[in-house]
Amino acid sequence: MRLVLVGPPGAGKGTQATVLSQKLGVPHISTGDLFRANIGQLTPLGQEAKRYLDTGELVPDSVTNAMVEDRLAQPDAAGGFLLDGFPRNTVQADVLGGLLAAKGTKLDAVLQFDIAEDIVVERLLARGRADDTEEIIRRRQQIYRSETAPLLDYYRDILITIDAVGSVEDISERALKALRADA
């Protein structure tokens, strides 16, 4: 199974990605993890990404795309994967589509974790992190809507929307049930 998870920061994508990757038997590929691994291993891509991250800038699509391409080429991803944090925009979605088409495959589904902004703000404020002020959280939500929301239309033919309110188990079960129904 080849999946992409989308949803605003605080929707629980990372938590669900861990659960779903275990249940589906496919690797969870997170762009954050890819950045950390490449930086930690001092790869050329990692060093390039670090230059941007150290100045507080977004890592350019070209660097992120190359990291994802490299990761998808690894043997454990041959039978499927679960992408979390990629693609972030339709340009990256085009790149992903091209990578998969070159291998004669495509995405099976895009899971959108749907949750009201006020609930996300409440969740993230409850974590108590210093960088999680309400103003910053709402700004991240706005960035998500403007950058990532166009993906929902891009992937409309394979989009499955999951209610992301409830226990981790309830949300996972909804996602698995929706994927089974869609298969």
C-alpha positions in Angstrom: 0.0 0.0 0.0 1.3 3.5 -1.0 -0.2 6.2 1.1 0.2 9.9 1.8 -1.1 11.4 5.1 -2.2 15.1 5.1 -3.7 17.2 7.8 -2.9 20.3 9.8 -0.1 20.4 12.4 -1.6 18.8 15.5 -4.0 16.6 13.7 -2.2 13.5 14.9 -0.6 12.5 11.6 2.7 11.3 13.2 0.9 9.2 15.8 -1.4 7.7 13.2 1.5 7.1 10.8 3.3 5.0 13.4 0.2 2.9 14.1 -0.9 2.5 10.5 2.6 1.6 9.2 2.8 -1.2 11.8 -0.8 -2.5 10.9 -0.2 -2.2 7.2 3.4 -3.5 7.3 4.9 -0.6 5.3 7.6 1.9 6.4 6.5 5.3 7.8 8.5 7.9 5.9 8.5 11.3 7.6 10.3 14.3 6.0 11.4 15.4 9.5 13.0 12.0 10.1 14.6 12.1 6.7 16.1 15.6 7.5 17.4 14.4 10.8 18.9 11.2 9.4 20.6 12.9 6.5 21.9 15.7 8.7 23.1 13.1 11.3 24.8 11.0 8.7 26.4 14.1 7.2 25.2 13.3 3.7 25.6 16.0 1.0 21.8 16.5 1.1 21.8 16.6 4.9 24.5 19.3 4.9 22.5 21.3 2.3 19.3 21.0 4.3 21.1 22.0 7.5 22.3 25.3 5.9 18.6 26.2 5.4 17.3 24.9 8.8 20.1 26.7 10.7 18.9 30.0 9.3 15.2 29.2 10.0 14.4 28.9 6.3 12.3 26.1 4.6 14.4 23.4 3.0 13.9 23.9 -0.8 11.7 21.4 -2.7 14.7 20.2 -4.7 16.5 19.0 -1.6 13.4 17.4 0.0 12.5 15.8 -3.3 16.0 14.2 -3.6 15.8 12.9 0.0 12.4 11.3 -0.6 13.5 9.8 -4.0 16.5 8.3 -2.3 14.3 6.9 0.6 11.7 5.4 -1.8 14.5 3.6 -3.7 15.4 1.6 -0.5 14.3 -2.0 -0.5 11.9 -1.8 2.5 9.8 0.8 0.5 9.5 -1.4 -2.6 6.2 -3.0 -1.4 4.7 0.2 -0.1 5.1 3.2 2.2 3.3 5.8 4.2 4.4 9.3 3.6 4.0 11.9 6.3 4.9 15.5 5.5 5.5 14.9 1.8 4.2 16.1 -0.5 3.6 19.5 1.0 2.4 21.2 -2.2 1.3 20.3 -5.7 4.8 20.8 -7.2 6.1 18.1 -4.8 3.0 16.0 -5.7 4.0 16.2 -9.4 7.5 15.0 -8.5 6.1 12.1 -6.4 3.8 11.1 -9.2 6.8 11.1 -11.6 8.9 9.0 -9.3 6.1 6.4 -8.9 5.2 6.4 -12.6 8.9 5.7 -13.4 8.5 2.5 -11.2 5.2 1.6 -12.9 3.2 2.3 -9.8 1.0 5.0 -8.2 -0.5 6.1 -4.8 -3.3 4.0 -3.5 -4.8 6.7 -1.3 -4.3 10.0 0.4 -5.7 10.1 4.0 -6.7 13.5 5.1 -7.0 13.9 8.9 -9.8 16.4 9.3 -10.0 18.4 12.6 -11.3 21.8 13.5 -8.6 24.5 14.1 -9.8 25.3 17.6 -9.4 21.6 18.7 -5.9 21.6 17.2 -5.0 24.8 19.0 -6.3 23.3 22.3 -4.3 20.1 21.7 -1.1 21.9 20.9 -1.4 24.4 23.8 -1.9 21.4 26.2 1.6 20.1 25.2 3.1 23.1 26.9 6.0 23.6 24.5 7.5 27.1 24.6 7.1 27.5 20.8 3.5 26.6 20.9 1.8 29.9 21.6 -1.7 30.3 20.2 -0.5 32.9 17.7 2.2 30.6 16.4 -0.1 27.6 16.2 -2.7 29.6 14.3 0.0 30.9 11.9 1.0 27.3 11.2 -2.6 26.4 10.5 -2.9 29.3 8.1 0.3 28.2 6.3 -1.0 24.6 6.1 -4.3 25.9 4.5 -2.5 28.0 1.9 0.3 25.5 1.0 -1.1 22.1 1.6 -4.8 22.4 1.1 -4.5 22.6 -2.7 -3.3 19.0 -2.4 -6.8 18.0 -1.4 -8.1 19.0 -4.8 -5.1 17.6 -6.6 -5.7 14.2 -5.0 -9.5 14.4 -5.0 -9.9 11.0 -6.9 -8.0 9.1 -4.2 -8.7 11.3 -1.2 -10.2 9.6 1.9 -11.2 12.0 4.7 -10.9 10.7 8.3 -12.4 12.4 11.3 -9.3 13.1 13.5 -11.2 13.7 16.7 -11.2 10.9 19.3 -8.8 8.3 20.8 -5.7 7.2 18.8 -7.4 3.7 18.5 -10.7 5.1 17.2 -9.0 7.3 14.6 -6.7 4.4 13.5 -9.7 2.1 13.2 -11.6 4.7 11.1 -8.6 5.0 8.8 -8.1 1.2 8.4 -11.8 0.7 7.8 -11.9 3.4 5.2 -8.8 1.9 3.4 -10.4 -1.5 3.4 -13.6 -0.1 2.0 -11.7 1.8 -0.7 -9.5 -1.3 -1.7 
